[in-house]
Amino acid sequence: MEKTVTEILLEKNLSITSPRKLIIEEIIKNSNPISIESLQKRLEGKVALSTLYRALNDLKSAEIIKEFTTTDSITMFELIS
């Protein structure tokens, strides 16, 4: 059974905030690694750029998502299974 976004955040003892939920939902919807530029475009008007970076760092620190760089030097994010 798939965990909900809220369950994922609670499991890692993170506050449930709208930006965190939106970011995780977009990463899940994409089903492939996603760049910060793509996330920014998809969340435009919903999440400020500074909030996006802060939330991504929080999610990385909590080991909910992982970050890697492609051979083209593009930073990508994906959900940790």
KAMOJO-V558815 format. One record per residue. N is the residue number from 1. RES is the residue in one small letter. SS is DSSP state (alpha for helix, beta for strand, coil for the rest). BURIAL is # if it has 24 or more other ideal C-beta (glycine too) atoms within 12 Angstrom, else .. Layout:
# KAMOJO-V558815
n: (N:N)
res: (RES:RES)
ss: (SS:SS)
burial: (BURIAL:BURIAL)
This chain:
# KAMOJO-V558815
n: (1:2:3:4:5:6:7:8:9:10:11:12:13:14:15:16:17:18:19:20:21:22:23:24:25:26:27:28:29:30:31:32:33:34:35:36:37:38:39:40:41:42:43:44:45:46:47:48:49:50:51:52:53:54:55:56:57:58:59:60:61:62:63:64:65:66:67:68:69:70:71:72:73:74:75:76:77:78:79:80:81)
res: (m:e:k:t:v:t:e:i:l:l:e:k:n:l:s:i:t:s:p:r:k:l:i:i:e:e:i:i:k:n:s:n:p:i:s:i:e:s:l:q:k:r:l:e:g:k:v:a:l:s:t:l:y:r:a:l:n:d:l:k:s:a:e:i:i:k:e:f:t:t:t:d:s:i:t:m:f:e:l:i:s)
ss: (coil:coil:coil:coil:alpha:alpha:alpha:alpha:alpha:alpha:alpha:coil:coil:coil:coil:coil:coil:alpha:alpha:alpha:alpha:alpha:alpha:alpha:alpha:alpha:alpha:alpha:alpha:alpha:coil:coil:coil:beta:beta:alpha:alpha:alpha:alpha:alpha:alpha:alpha:coil:coil:coil:coil:coil:coil:alpha:alpha:alpha:alpha:alpha:alpha:alpha:alpha:alpha:alpha:alpha:alpha:alpha:coil:coil:coil:beta:beta:beta:beta:beta:coil:coil:coil:coil:coil:beta:beta:beta:beta:beta:coil:coil)
burial: (.:.:.:.:#:.:.:#:#:.:.:.:.:#:.:.:.:.:#:#:#:#:#:#:#:#:#:#:.:.:.:.:.:#:#:#:.:.:#:#:.:.:#:.:.:.:#:.:.:.:.:#:.:.:#:#:.:#:#:#:.:.:.:#:#:.:#:.:.:.:.:.:.:.:#:#:#:#:#:.:.)
